[in-house]
């Protein structure tokens, strides 16, 4: 009986050791990667506070863009792309992966899929965010005006706009890994908007990953 008890104890110890190793490899270690990503992405909200123009924005009648708005928006995109340099390709690769899921499987990427992409991009996204805020200040944008202009520009170009809300990813994790990707709503596009945006159609397709990752 004593040998049997010792044998059970040894077996239980082995189970605990194996379980601990597996838990570390498949649960804790991946969780640590995600938590590190959360910590870095947590800078986004603080960086946004550096936008100088904090005025509320009222959309113009008829949702019409102006040439000046489009020019300022383009300048912001160009500065982000220039700052990222060759790293912009990494952003586009991850965007293409997630975009294929939405188009081919007709569903939003799961939390795990999104985090799998984000864990390799956090440094790039934070760098782009800093460049964005610098460009917003140079162009005189508030965050509200910029987001409104961005949505109108992409709608006018006929490019569906999806955006990952990076500031809420940590909150999504606490709620069981459910994450909402925001989509721009279909709306009547003024002819003037199409006219202003048309010269940038190809560039907007190239810049779509910036919008997708909340930039």
Secondary structure by P-SEA (a helix, b strand, c coil): caaaaaaaaaaaaaaaaaaaaaaaaccaaaaaaaaaaaaaacaaaaaaaacccccbbbbcccccccaaaaaaaaaaaaaaaaaaccaaaaaaaaaaaaaaaaaaccccccaaaaaaaaaacaaaaaaaaaaaaaaaaaacccaaaaaaaaaaaaaaacbbbbbccccaaaaaaaaccbbbbbbbccccccaaaaaaaccaaaaaaaaaaaaaacc
